[in-house]
Amino acid sequence: MPNANEDNPSALNQVQSRAVSELLRVSPVADELARRFQEAGFSLALVGGSVRDALLGRLGNDLDFTTDARPEDVLKIMRPWADAVWEVGIAFGTVGGQKDARVGDVSQSFQIEVTTYRSEAYDRTSRKPEVSYGDSIEQDLVRRDFTVNAMAVALPEKEFIDPHGGLDDLAARVLRTPSTPEASFSDDPLRMMRAARFAAQLDFEVAPDVVAAMKAMSERIEIVSSERMRDELNKLVLSAHPRKGLTLLVDTGLADRVLPELPALRLERDEHHRHKDVYDHTLIVLEQAMALEEDGPDLTLRLAALLHDIGKPRTRRFEDDGRVSFHHHEVVGAKMTKKRMTELKYSNELVKDVSRLVELHLRFHGYGTGEWTDSAVRRYVRDAGPLLDRLHKLTRSDCTTRNKRKATALSRAYDGLEERIAQLQEQEELDAIRPDLDGNQIMEVLGVAPGPVIGQAYKFLLELRLENGPMEHDAAVSALKEWWAAQN
């Protein structure tokens, strides 16, 4: 937020209002659109997250507006003006559009959403909100999820509208609801997850009465569709402070209904007693994986870090020597990951990638101080495939021991593995390992038609390739003929 005297609320209001005015001054698209609505006899205001982000100094080119115009009137105003218009959300009163414009000397593309004043509510059996239109911006703002999202700037006069103290809450970095939390969450239970998401994105605290309502009403989240819960979970996981949001989901009981495998980890100690529990270890791994990201937030890596140990509760065993073991928890965890992500309607590709990383995350621990043969290194790369870089990050992140000497030894061992992988890749293009003969060549050498035997021969040659590295053509042919003779 812009600097202001926090002891002087009026000064803070002035600074924030000037910030909004300055934003709108350099964003002529907003005023231009507002004049079109005004000429048609309607009102228009910048609203919600756009105002909040403007006050925080982080507004991008996505602009949210609200209006008293009905969707069909919004379409009539937008179509001649915007470069593109879409009606995907029109059933909920939202018309979207794109407008390219020059801001100063720079051409920019703005994504715009205009939503008719509305109110939403769920009944106890519905997964979809019921939408009814309103006639005043005050009525629209009171239905918003949190006060920091219930501010508006009327256009083109640039009047700041804040009936619920959102500006003060923004200054205090706290999330409150415009109406009672119970009424707000009853209208749309997904707002409970949004509280956790905004806490994680903005690093805000959630007001105690809001937290209490989340605990009391957590079961209401079950009427929300899996897709909407998944989307909120993604935004939380991809935020700057996911631990904060995940902790809130767990502490309020929401995670028991959205991602029950996560709170289940609180009861488990890992085999090395390095942490209070596996739950805390998991959050540390997530944060350490984030620190290794190179090109922005990586949903695949973060979900794998979050889910990598969820198989531990089901595989826990108390050994005779007093230790606790979790044998094959990576295999069990991969199956659990696939099941949970499928239920949350993730894409098949993402389910496959995350569950594969969970399955492979322990593989490195058999490496020791470099005892793997070259063939074992080849298999490691082959099994990871395009996920190898993420597997590197996940495996390194999974080391959370407080024993500095042990941590250093593990890090050096993985450095050594990566060096060996690089050397082998230079020698033989390891990341695209194929048998030395293809299917057509196998058929020609064996003199057989397409059929199951070709797959068997291909598998034999692939194993030979992994064990011995590249072979000369004649040597591969000879080996194949010996194998074929043994089969007959």
N, C-alpha and C positions, 0 to 999 in steps of 0.2 A: 504494500500500500504506500502511497505517497506520504512523505513525512508530514507530521502535524503534531500539535501540542495535545497529547492524549488526555491532559487534565482539562482541556477546554473542548467540550463536545461541539460547540458551535463552530469553532475553528476547524475541527475535523470535518464537519458537514460542508463547510465552505471549500476546503481543499478537495474533498471527494467530488463535490458538484462540479468544481472547475475541471477535475480530471475527466469527468463524463463529457462536459462541454468541449474540451479540447479533443477528445476522441471523436466526437461527432463532427467537429470542424474539419478534421482531416479525413473524414469518411463521408464524402458528399453523397454516396449512395443512399444513406439513411434519410437525409433531408429530401433528396429527390423523390424517393419512394413515398415519404410522408406527404409531400405536396400533392402527389397523385391521389392519395387516399382522401386528403382534405378537399380537393376539387370534386371528388365523387360524393362528398358529404359524410365521410367516415373519419374516425380517429385512428391514429397509429402510435405505438410506443415501443421503444426498445425495452426488452423485459428479461427477467430471470437471470440465467447464467451469463448472458452477454453483459448485463449491467454489473453483476458481481465481478466478472473477470476484468471489465474495464476499470473498476475501482481498485482491483489488485494489480493493475498494470500488466495483464497477461491476455488481453483480448486478441484473438486471431481474426480470421476472415469469415468465421461462421457467426451470423447475426440472427438473433431470435426476436421476433416482433409479436405483439398482440394487437387485436383490433376488434371494434364492434361490428365490422362487416362480416356477413355470413360467407362461407367458403365459395359459393358461386359468385358472389360479388368480388371476392379477393382474386379469383381467376380472371374476371373481366379486367381488373386493374393491372394484374401482373403480366398477362400474356403479351400485350403490345410493348411492354417495357423491358422485360427480362430477356436474357439470351437463351434461357431454357426454363421450362416450368414442368413440375411433376406433381402428381396427385396421389402419391403412395399413401399419405397419411390423411387424406381428405375425409375419411370416415370418422376421424377423431378431430376434425376441424382444422387440419393443418395443410397448407399449400406450400410447396417448396419451389425454390427457383435458384438460378445462377445469374449473376450480373457481373460483367467485366467492366471495369472503370479505371480511370487514371486518378491516382492519389499523388498529387505533386507531379513528379516526373516519372512515376513508376506505374506501370499497368498491373492491376491486381484483379483476381477473380474472387467474388464474394458468394458464399453459399448462404442462402436466405430461407428462413422459415417464418411464415406468417400464420398465426393461430387465432381463431375466433375466441373471444372471451368465453370461458367454459367452466364447468365443474364436472368432476368425475367421482364415481363411487362404485364399489363392488357390492354385490350381494353375496351371501354366504356360499353360494353354489357356483358362481360364475368365475371364469378365469379371465374375463375381459371386462375392462371398465365400461360403465354406462356413461355416455357423454350427453350433457345438456348444455346449451349455449346460454351465456349471460349477457347482460346489457351494460355493465359497468366494469371499469378496470379494477375497482376496489373488490368487487365480487370475484373477479378473476384472480387477484393476488392472494386472497385469503385461502384459496384452494391449493396454492403452491406448497411444495414439500417443506421448505425451510425458509426462515425469514431472510437469509442472505440471498435467496433466490426469489424473493417476493418484493423486489424493488423494480421500478420502471422509470423510464425517461420519456415523457410525452413529447411528441414531435409534431411540427418542427419547432415549437416554442421552447423545447428543452427544459421542461418542468420536471424536477426530480420528485418522484412519488414513492414514499416509504412509510406506509401506514402501520407496519408491524415492527419497526425498530431494527430493520435489517442492517442498516449502516453501523449502528452501535454493536451489533453482534459480529459484524465483519471486523470491526476494530478490536473486539474482545476475542476473536477467533473461536467462536462458539456456534454450535448448530442447535437452533431451537425451531419449533414449528409455529406457523402463524396462528393456527387454532390450537386446541389441546392436542397433545401427541396421540391420544386415543382416537380422537375424531379423524386426525390426519391419516393414521395408519389403517383405520377402518375403511376410509375412502379408497386407499390404495396400499395394500400391505407391502408392496415392493419398496415403499419409502423407507422401511426399516433397513433393507439392504443398502439403499441409497445413503442412509446416514453413515453406515460403515464405509461406503465408497468415498463419500465426500471427506470424511475424517482422514482417509488415507491419501486422497488427492491433494487436499488443501492443508493437511497437518493441523486440523481444527479439533477441538474437544467437543464432545456431544453432551448437551445439558443433562443433568441427573434425571429430570422428569422424563426426558426422551428415552434415556437408557432404561428406566423403570418400565415404561410402556413397551419397549422392545422385548423385555423379558416376559412381561405379562401376556403379550399378544403374539409371541413368536410362532405359535402354531398356525396363525392366519396366513403365513407365507405360503402354506401348502396349496392355497387356491390360485396362486400365481403360476403362470405357465413356465415350463422348464426353460424355454428360450429366453424369456425376460430375466429369469434368475441367472442364467448363464451369462448374458450380456453384462449384468451388473457385476458378477464375479470377475469377469474379464477386466473390466475397467478398474476394479479394486486391485487385482493382482498386478496390473500394468502400471499402477500408480507409483508415486515417489516413496510412499510410506506404507506398503502393504501390510507390514506387521501390525500397524495400528488398527487397520480395518479388520483384518482376520481375527485379531484378539477380541474385538468388539463382537464379531459374529459368534465366536466361541463362547464368550462370557454371557451373552444374552440368550443363548440356546438356539439362535438362528442356524448356526452351522450344523446342529443336530439334524436339521431338516433339509439343508441345502448340500452340505458336504460332511456327512457324519463321520467319515474316516479321519477327519482332522481332529476333532475333540477327543476321539478314541485314543489318540496318541498320548494324551495327558497322563494316562494311567500306567504308561510303560516306561521302564528304564532301559537304556540301551546296554549292550553287553559289557561295555567298558566303564560304565558308571561315570561318564565324563560330564553328564549334564543332569539337571534336575529331572528331565524326562525327555522322551523322544519328540514330544511336541515342541519344546523349546529348541531342541537340536534342529528340527525341521525349519523353524523360522530363521535360525542362524544360517542354515544352508541356503535358504531363499535369498537372504540379504547378501551372502557371499557370492552367489551366482549373479545377482544384479551387478555387483561390483566388477564382474568380468565381462559384462556386455560391452560390445564395441560399436554397434550401430543402432543404439536406442533399445527400448524395452523389447524383450523377446518372449512372447507368450508361451511358446513351446518349452523353452528352457525353464521359465518360472513355474509353469505347471508341473514339469518333471521334478523340480526341486521341492515343490510343495507336496507332491504325492509319492516321492521316492521311497519312503519308509512305511507306507500305509499297510504293508503286509506284516509288519512286526507284531501287532496285537494277536493275529491269528496263528502266528508261528512261535510264540514265546514258549520256551521250555526252561525249567529250573534244573540245572545239572547237579550231579552228586557233589561236585567240588564247590558248590555255592554260586557258580556263575549262572548268568541267564543267557540263553542262546536264542537266535532267531533264524534257524537254518532255512534256506530257500525263501526267505521273505521277499526277495526280489522277484521271484517267479510268481508267488502268490500276489504280491503287490501289483505286478503288471496286469494280472487278470482283474483285480479289483479296480485298477485305474481304467481299464477298458470298459468295465461295467458302469462305473460312475459317470464317466465322460459321455458314454452313449446315452445314459438316462438324461443327462443335461443337454442332449442334442448337439454335441460338438460334431464337426465334420469328421468323416471317416479317416481322412488323411491326418488330421491333428490327433485323433484317438490313437491311430497306429504309431505315430511318431513319439508321443508322450509315453505310451505304455512300453514301447521299445526301449526308450531311455531308462525307464524304471527297471526294466528287466536286466539291462546291461550295467547298471551303476556300480555293482560290486565286482565286476569282472577284473578290474585292475588289481584288486587285492590279492590275486594269485600271482602277481608279477614279482613280488618280493623285492629283491635288490637287483633284478635283471636276469632271473633264471629262465625266462621264456625263450624258447627257440624262435628262430625267424618264422617258422610256420605258425607258431602261436600268435606272433605279432600280426602276421598276414590275416589270420582268422579274426583277430580283434578289429582290424580295419574293415574286413569284409562284412562282419556282422553289424558294425556300426553304420556302414554305408555313408549316405549323405549326412547322417547325424553325428559324424565323428567329432566335428568341432564343438558341438553342444555337449557331447559325451565328455570331452576333455574338461569343459567348464564345470559340468555337474560333478564329475569325479573329484576335481580339485576342491570344489565347494563343500563336498561331503566330509572333508577333514576339518573337524571343529575342536580337536583336542587342545586342551590348555597346556599340554606338555610341549614346550617349544622345540625340544630336541627331536621328539617323535614327529611333530608337524614338519620340521625341516627335512627329516629323512624321507617322509612321504612325498614331499614336494620335489626333492631331488630325484627320487625314484621315478616320478611321473615325468620330470624333465628328461630323464634318460629314455623312457619309453617314447616320448614324442620325438626325440632325436633319432631313435632307431626307425621309427615310422617314416620320418623324413628321408633318411638314408635309403631305405628300401623303396620308397616312392620314386626317388631319383633313379634307382637301378631298374625298376620294372613297372612303373605306373601302377602302383599297388591299389589305388582307389578304383581301378577298373579291372580287377582280376577276372580273367576268363581262362578256360582251358586252352591248351595250345592248339587244339583242333576244334573247328566248329561242327555243327550238326551235319552239314553237307559233306564235309571231309570224313566224318565218322562213317556215314553211310557208304561213301566211296571205298574207304579202306576195308570195311567189313563186308561189303557187297550185300547189304540188307536194305529193305524198304523202311519208310518211316514207321515207327511203332515204339512201344515201351522200352525196347532194348537200347534205343538211341539215348533216351534219358538216363538209363543206367550207365551207359558208356560215358556220357557227358559228366555225370557225377563222379565217376572213377577218375577221369582226367582232371577234374577240378580239385579233387583231393590230392592228386599227385602234384598239381601245380602249387597248392598251398604248402605242401610238405617240402618240395624241392626247389621252388621258384621256377622261372622260365626254362623251357626245354627246347632244344633244337627240333625242327620238324621231323627229321628222321627218327630221333630218339622217341618222340611222342608216338609216332606211328608204330614203332617197335613195341613200346609199352602197351599200346592199345591191342595189338595183335596177341601179345602174351596174355593179357586179361581175357580176350575173347576165347583163346584156346582153353583157358582154365574154366570158362563158363560151359564149355562143351565137352 
